[in-house]
Amino acid sequence: MDALAKNEIDAAAVTPAAIGWFNQVHPDAHVRRIPAFEDDPDLNWNVAVGMLSPDEKLREGLDAALEALLADGTLARIYAHYNVELRSPK
């Protein structure tokens, strides 16, 4: 991201969240996203939780909690605060 902002490289494959966060902590950078990988689900996600050896019940609980935070607007408010794009699930 730093190399992009300094025009040392022309492009990089990064998530929208990474761009938003970088611009938040580097307000003069103005790195912008070009939607080149919109249709690749492995490169697009809204929210993710990493777990080591999760069981099904824990995963279901986390999925339900994330759905509730999406539904009530909590995640949208948090993302907006940090200038991170929250994208609708496909």
N, C-alpha and C positions, 0 to 999 in steps of 0.2 A: 504494500500500500504506500509506503514511504517513497519507494522508487517511482510509482505512478505519479504521486503528488509532485515529485521533483522533476518529472518528465525524463527520467532516466530510462524508462521503458514505456512503450505505447499502450499496452493492455495487459490484463491479468484476469484469470478466472477466480473470482471471489464471490462470496455470498452478499446479498443485499444488506444483511445485518452487519457484516464486516465493513462495508462501505459507510453505512450510517454511523457506526461507532467511530470509525476513523475520522470522519468529518466532524463528529461531535467533539472529539478530543484534539482535533487539529482544525479549528474553525476557518483558517485561511486556505485550507487544502482544496476544497471543492472537487473532490473526486466524484465522478458521476458513473452511474450504472448504464450499461447498454444491455438490453435483454437478449443476450445471445444464447442462453441455455434455458429458456423458459419451459421447454417441453421435457427436460431431463429431470425426473423426480429425484435422482440421486444427488442433484446439485441444487435442489430447491426445497426448502422447508421453512416453516414459520417458527416453530418452537421445538426444541429437542431436549431430551433428558438422557444422559448417558448413565447406564447402570451396569454393574458387574454381576453376572449371574442372577438376573431378576427372575422371580417366579411370576406366573400368570396373574395372580391376584394383585401383586404390587404394580405390575404394568397396567392392568385395568384401572387401578386406583389413580395412578398418575395420569392416564389418559382422561379419566373423568374429571380430575382436578383441572387439567389444562383446558378441556372443553368448557367448563364452568367459567374459567378466567377469560376465555375468548368470548363467551356468550354475554357476560356482564360488562365487557368493555375494559376490564382491568389491563389485559395485555396490550390493547391498543393505546391506552394512556401511558403505560410504561414505555412502550416502544417510541411513542411520539416525544416523550420527555428526552429521550436519548437520540432523537433524530434518526431512528432506525425504521426502515419500511416494514410494516407488517402486511404480508401478502395473504390474500384469501386462499384457502386450500383448494386444490383442483381435484 
